[in-house]
């Protein structure tokens, strides 16, 4: 009977709409297509002048010729485990590899980052070109690389063994071709980029190296994809603790799970802005002892993200008090005194700062012009969460670039991560051109840096 009443009510609404009720509203017109991205004439001229400089042409050729060695490096690097917070073994190997490229002052810092510098003639800005040492895969994961049908398979083979390899290839090409720059280029690798590593490596790097003027991070992907904004995130574990008890004998006591449920209900009604993109989710929940117990403990993990630092702060200020409100409502429901009711403890477990920049800044334009100069079709990508977040948040120009080739199933624990090395040399070629355009060329064919000194 109830279902029939619902159906009849729905029919009534339809009839009312057709008999003088509110008429259907026309669909909103689609957004106009975005204008094509345009690179300014000075940036385009500088990138092309760099590409045609004899030493740079030799470096581009060296990168192409180095690809067989690069693939061997990529396999060898990948087969050294680097689970979260345990990158030491791979870091030690990478230190050796960087040293062999002829960089100066190659070292590991206190956080575990590994990097060295290729010095310019002076008077130019300083760029940091980097990849990350860590993977998402836990300790004990089999990181053996296999090959089939021209592809490489193995956990982490693309993310970020390819990026680490691209940095080495760039360092070797600059050395072998004798490229002279005006500014310095720091090349290396960071720790803690993935997951709960919270970008600890790149945070430590910029804290210890305030003189860096620009940054390129190399991740898996095709070189024509340019990401220039950083999606920030704040992640919390929120624990609820109560008196607990027997579901029948102690009925009337507040429940930690019920308090958490009340909080989740409130959180689910948050309405973040669509632009800038801002999101939230309660990602995990846990708690309770048994089906016939009043829960004495419960916890949830919450993820908040935004492309805008201000919106992320506002979302956090709105969401976190809802956990306390949920506990207060649960305690009030059962007339529990504050000292005997459910309490809340909030722990920050993830902090990735958001950052953005002018889409027409020199580094973004150069990152668009460089793949075009290599015959590719560049495209600006949505904001992402990478090492570039940190410099962007600090106001330092930064982009994320693809290391070349194609990749799939990254971060997958079930399907094998794979890497297709077809035309992979274009990745380091592209990243090198972007870096060189930022620091400028010296020598017989000088080109002024596009990146200003900070």
C-alpha angles and dihedrals in degrees: 000000000000092000090052091053091051092051092047091050091051091051089051091055091051092049091048090053090053096045107055097307124126107305119230111274118238116250116263113259114257118261113266114257114269115258114255114265112255128201116214119248095246093053093045091049093049094049092048092046090053093047091052096046108115095236092048092048087054090049092050090051091047090055092051092048092046095060098101090053090044092056090050089051091049092053093046093048092048093053091061105086117239107173119172112299091001104085096126098106094049090042092056091050092047091050088059092047093049091048090054090058090066099248118154126242095010108182147139117250126216092272093051100257115145121210147139136190136245104204125220129210091269139259096071135101125270123244128195115209111189150159129193128258100206132083131201093240119106127240112285095035113142103243096180112140121225129187127220133160092353095307132109118227126197141107107280096006090130102022100079114329087086092053092049090050092049091056091053092048092052092050092050093047094050089050097045094046094044094231111185118208132188096220129043124262118208113200126190151095137278135214129225101032096132129073117318090003081093093204089289093155098054090041090056092045095055092043089057097037109046092162095073111119102185142008140209121188118194117215132166114288145080116306095236091068112094122190115187104165130068124221108219125211139192117195127190139185108213116196125197119200126187141161095270121196146156115322092230107023095044098034110151098050118116117258125226090213093050090050090051090048091053089050092049090051090056093045092051090061096058112121108206121188119270090217120070086030108249125173143173139187140175096232104182136015130188139163150106133082107234142343092265098047132092101236114252094184138029136158140187136191118225128198122200123182139177140160088223122066093211094052091048090054092049092049091050091049090052099043106043097059088056090072091057091044090053091054092046092052092049091050091048091050090061097032090243119168114241092247093051099039137075117308130195132223120187122200125186108227101165134035122171114162119227120232142175140176141191108292087221095054116129095254093052092046091048091048087055096043096048098063089042088055088053091054097259131128106242124203133184112243133212118268116284138188112250141122087288089074092077100054091040089054088051091051094253116138110250141161137186115228133187119251094222136258122058129286141188145178091033113178090011116145093189108036116051116256108237140194127201109203096199107138089347090149088075090073099064091035090057095044090049092053091050092050093046092050089055097050098032132225128275129190127052095344105038121189121184118240116261091206116079121223110253 
